């Protein structure tokens, strides 16, 4: 989804994710438990590394080896290599860069494997190489991706492009 600043891109995504209930009209989407919303500013909670990965749940059926593999896939394996491993508690919001926080949030998608992922500039702090690698990983997971991004390269990771023109007007095109 693209459009000029202030045209309603983020508002549309928040409504799609069920986070906003204001306004008029209707949005048809899968059940909310099948949606996973990632904002530009990743939520990093207090607690262990494991709790970061399984958020918003309290636990997971994945093994420690599988959780470490997820960290490897998002280039954060070094976090589990410290003393305490997955159970280490750190002030993650202060010690991780914005890009690392976004990669940690993307790791949650790989842990939970939701059918639909909504990304609101969720890779804006990543360099182009990491962004392309993570989009490819998300696509390989089988999830449907709905995203806002300003980099043209993200377009190639999608099948359709919705351009919001303003004043309620829009244009939808198939990519490729």
Backbone torsions as a table, in degrees:
resi	resn	phi	psi	omega
1	UNK	NA	127.1	178.1
2	UNK	-128.3	168.2	177.6
3	UNK	159.8	166.9	-179.3
4	UNK	-63.4	155.6	177.0
5	UNK	-57.3	132.1	178.2
6	UNK	86.9	4.1	-176.9
7	UNK	-82.5	-8.7	175.9
8	UNK	110.7	15.0	-178.8
9	UNK	-59.8	-53.3	-178.7
10	UNK	-66.4	-36.3	178.0
11	UNK	-62.3	-42.3	178.1
12	UNK	-61.4	-46.6	-179.4
13	UNK	-64.2	-40.4	179.2
14	UNK	-65.5	-36.8	176.1
15	UNK	-67.5	-42.0	177.7
16	UNK	-60.2	-38.1	-178.3
17	UNK	-79.3	-4.9	-179.8
18	UNK	80.6	15.6	-179.3
19	UNK	-87.7	-23.6	177.8
20	UNK	-119.2	135.4	-179.1
21	UNK	-120.2	12.2	-179.2
22	UNK	-89.9	164.1	175.8
23	UNK	95.8	-175.4	-177.0
24	UNK	-120.8	159.6	178.2
25	UNK	107.6	-176.1	179.7
26	UNK	-136.8	150.8	178.4
27	UNK	-128.6	125.1	177.3
28	UNK	-100.6	128.0	-179.8
29	UNK	-154.7	168.1	177.1
30	UNK	-61.9	167.7	176.1
31	UNK	-53.8	145.2	-174.9
32	UNK	-55.9	-32.2	-179.4
33	UNK	-68.4	-10.7	176.8
34	UNK	-96.3	-1.5	-179.8
35	UNK	-104.0	143.6	176.1
36	UNK	-131.3	119.7	-175.1
37	UNK	-104.8	127.2	176.2
38	UNK	-119.7	112.7	177.6
39	UNK	-81.7	173.5	178.6
40	UNK	-62.5	-44.0	178.4
41	UNK	-94.5	104.4	-177.0
42	UNK	-65.1	141.0	174.6
43	UNK	-82.4	120.8	176.8
44	UNK	-118.0	115.3	-172.0
45	UNK	-93.5	160.6	172.6
46	UNK	-66.3	148.6	175.5
47	UNK	130.2	-165.4	-175.7
48	UNK	-77.0	166.4	175.0
49	UNK	-61.2	-40.7	178.1
50	UNK	-57.9	-44.0	-179.1
51	UNK	-65.0	-29.5	175.9
52	UNK	-64.7	-42.1	-176.1
53	UNK	-71.5	-37.6	-174.2
54	UNK	-91.3	-6.6	178.5
55	UNK	-54.6	137.3	12.2
56	UNK	-90.6	7.8	178.0
57	UNK	-87.2	168.9	178.6
58	UNK	-91.7	-22.8	-179.9
59	UNK	-152.5	-179.1	-177.9
60	UNK	-148.7	160.0	174.7
61	UNK	-88.9	-6.1	179.7
62	UNK	-70.2	144.7	177.1
63	UNK	-77.1	167.4	175.9
64	UNK	-59.9	-39.2	179.1
65	UNK	-62.5	-39.6	178.5
66	UNK	-67.6	-40.1	177.8
67	UNK	-64.5	-40.0	177.5
68	UNK	-66.0	-34.5	176.5
69	UNK	-65.3	-39.1	176.2
70	UNK	-61.0	-44.9	177.6
71	UNK	-60.3	-38.9	177.3
72	UNK	-62.6	-41.2	-178.1
73	UNK	-63.6	-29.1	179.5
74	UNK	-101.9	14.9	177.9
75	UNK	60.6	42.7	175.7
76	UNK	-128.3	22.3	-177.0
77	UNK	-56.8	-31.7	-177.4
78	UNK	-61.6	-23.9	-179.4
79	UNK	-64.7	-35.4	-178.9
80	UNK	-84.9	-7.3	-178.2
81	UNK	-86.1	-8.8	178.8
82	UNK	-74.8	164.3	175.3
83	UNK	-55.1	133.5	-178.8
84	UNK	98.5	-16.2	177.5
85	UNK	51.5	-132.1	-177.9
86	UNK	-69.2	-17.4	-177.4
87	UNK	-96.0	3.2	178.2
88	UNK	-66.6	136.4	178.0
89	UNK	-107.8	125.1	179.7
90	UNK	-138.8	162.4	172.9
91	UNK	-79.0	74.8	-171.1
92	UNK	-55.2	-36.4	-178.8
93	UNK	-67.8	-19.2	179.7
94	UNK	-100.0	-28.1	-174.6
95	UNK	-96.7	-17.4	178.8
96	UNK	-95.2	138.5	174.7
97	UNK	-67.4	168.4	178.1
98	UNK	-60.9	-39.4	177.6
99	UNK	-63.9	-41.0	177.7
100	UNK	-66.2	-38.3	177.1
101	UNK	-63.6	-40.4	177.3
102	UNK	-65.9	-39.2	178.1
103	UNK	-66.5	-35.5	176.3
104	UNK	-64.3	-41.9	177.3
105	UNK	-64.0	-38.7	177.2
106	UNK	-67.0	-30.5	176.0
107	UNK	-62.0	-34.0	178.6
108	UNK	-60.3	-35.5	178.0
109	UNK	-62.3	-41.8	-179.7
110	UNK	-69.9	-29.0	176.8
111	UNK	-72.1	-46.2	-173.4
112	UNK	-88.5	-23.3	178.6
113	UNK	49.5	56.2	178.5
114	UNK	-72.5	152.9	177.8
115	UNK	-67.7	-30.9	-177.1
116	UNK	-130.2	128.8	178.0
117	UNK	-118.6	127.2	178.7
118	UNK	-109.6	118.1	-175.0
119	UNK	-115.2	114.1	178.4
120	UNK	-102.1	87.0	-176.9
121	UNK	56.3	34.6	-173.4
122	UNK	-70.8	-5.9	178.5
123	UNK	-122.2	17.1	-173.7
124	UNK	-64.7	-24.3	-179.2
125	UNK	-93.9	4.8	-179.5
126	UNK	-96.6	152.6	173.5
127	UNK	-75.7	166.9	-174.0
128	UNK	-60.3	-35.9	-179.4
129	UNK	-66.6	-48.7	178.8
130	UNK	-64.4	-39.4	179.7
131	UNK	-61.2	-47.0	-179.8
132	UNK	-63.4	-42.4	-179.9
133	UNK	-63.7	-43.4	-178.1
134	UNK	-71.0	-38.4	175.3
135	UNK	-62.3	-40.5	178.5
136	UNK	-63.5	-40.6	178.4
137	UNK	-64.4	-42.7	178.7
138	UNK	-64.7	-42.9	178.3
139	UNK	-62.4	-39.9	179.8
140	UNK	-66.4	-21.8	178.9
141	UNK	-71.4	-14.1	180.0
142	UNK	91.9	-1.6	-179.6
143	UNK	-72.8	148.9	169.3
144	UNK	-82.2	129.1	-178.2
145	UNK	-107.8	129.9	172.6
146	UNK	-122.6	119.2	-174.4
147	UNK	-143.2	155.3	168.7
148	UNK	-110.1	129.6	175.9
149	UNK	-156.4	148.5	-178.5
150	UNK	-95.6	-13.2	179.6
151	UNK	-82.9	132.4	-179.2
152	UNK	-60.7	-30.5	-178.0
153	UNK	-61.8	-28.2	-179.2
154	UNK	-66.0	-29.2	-179.8
155	UNK	-54.2	-39.4	-177.6
156	UNK	-68.5	-10.6	179.8
157	UNK	-91.0	5.4	-175.4
158	UNK	-127.4	164.8	179.3
159	UNK	-102.1	-20.1	-178.7
160	UNK	-137.9	154.1	179.6
161	UNK	-126.9	121.0	174.6
162	UNK	-105.4	117.4	178.9
163	UNK	-107.7	116.9	177.2
164	UNK	-84.1	120.2	-174.2
165	UNK	-93.2	-11.5	-178.3
166	UNK	99.4	157.5	179.2
167	UNK	55.2	36.7	177.3
168	UNK	80.0	0.1	-179.2
169	UNK	-93.0	149.5	-179.7
170	UNK	-153.2	165.4	178.8
171	UNK	-141.0	130.6	179.3
172	UNK	-115.4	131.8	177.7
173	UNK	-136.2	149.4	174.9
174	UNK	-82.0	138.0	179.6
175	UNK	-96.1	137.4	177.1
176	UNK	82.5	NA	NA
